[in-house]
Amino acid sequence: MLKRSGAPAEEERILTYQDVTLDLLSCSIRKNGREAELSKNEFRILNALFLHPGEVVSRADLIEYLWDNQIFIDDNTLSVNMTRIRAKLAGIGAGDLIETKRGMGYKLGSRE
C-alpha cells in the first residue's frame, strides 16, 4: 500500500551517520531510541552535514543553503542555530556528533 501511495521508502526518508539517524519526514534526530524534534533551520543544517559525511561544510555554504534569498544574515545567526542543535544532540546522547573546524566550518565527528 505504501508503494501505491507514493510514500518514500524507509531508506529514502532516513539518513544515518554511525548510530544517529536523521528522519527527513518527521524532521527529527534519533539515537538509541531517544529523539529530538528539530526546527526548520536545525533540520536543514543537519541535513547538509549528513549529506556530506566526513567532509567539512563551510559556514558560508551553510549560510547560503539556509538563507539564499536573504541579502544579509548576521553570521551569529548560524552560531545560535548550532548551539541549539548541540543542546538537542546532547539531550539524546549524541553531543559529540558535530565538530567545529576553526576557520573552516563544521563536520560530523568521528565519534569512534
N, C-alpha and C positions, 0 to 999 in steps of 0.2 A: 504494500500500500504506500509506503514512503517513497518508493521509486516513482510511482504514478503521480504522487502529489508534487513532485519536483523538489522535495526537501533534500538538502545536501546530505551526502553520505557522511558517516561519522568521521572518516579521515579527512574530509573536506572542511569540516567545521571545527576541528581541534588542531592546534599547533602544540607540539611538545618539545621541551628542552630539558633533557635529563628527566627529573621526576616532577617537573612543573608543567601544567597544561594551561593553555590559553584557549578558552571557548569563544569562538567567533560569533556564535549566535546569541549567547547569553551575556556577552561582554563581561566575563568573569575569569578569574585565575584560580587554579586549584593545585594543592599539593597534599598528598596523603589524606584525602577526604575533607580537608579544610578548604574553604572557598572564600574569596573576597570579590565583591561586586566592584566594577570599575566605571569611572566616569568616561565620557566620550574621548576626552584627550588622553586620559591614562591608558585607555584601551588602545588608542592609535599609537602611542609611544611604544607600548609593549609589543604591539603587532609589528611595528617597524623593526624592533630588536629581534623578535622571534623569526622574522623573515630573513635576517642576516646573522645567524648564529655564529659566534666566534669572531665576528667582524666588528670593528669599531664603527659606529654610526655617529657622524659628526653632529654637533649641536646645530650647526647651520642647516644640515639636511633635515633634522627633526623639526626645526622651526618652520622650514619651508613646507614640509609634509603636513604639518598641523595647521598652519595659518597662511597658506599660499595666496589667499585672496586679500590678505591684510598688508597695508603699506608698511606699517611699523609695529612690531611687537617687542615689548621690553624683554631683553634676554633673561631677566629674572623670572619671567613667567614660566619658562621651561624648568628652571631650578625649583620653583614651587611645585610644579607637577611631579617632578622626580622625587621630591621629599614626600609627597602624598603617596606615590607609588611604593616607595621603600617602606613606608609605615604599613601599608596594606600587605606587602610581601612579608614583612616581619611578623605580622599577625597570623599568617598561615605557615610560618616556619621556613620561609624562603628569603630571609633578609639579606642574604649574600648573593642573590641572583644577578644583580646589576653591578658592574664595575665601572667606576669613573676613570677615564684615561685623561689625565690632566692635559689641557691644551688641545685635546683631540675630540673627545666625545664620550660615548657610553658603549658598553658591550655586555652581552650576557656573560657572567663569570664562569670560571672553570668548575667551581663547586665540588671538585673531586679531591 
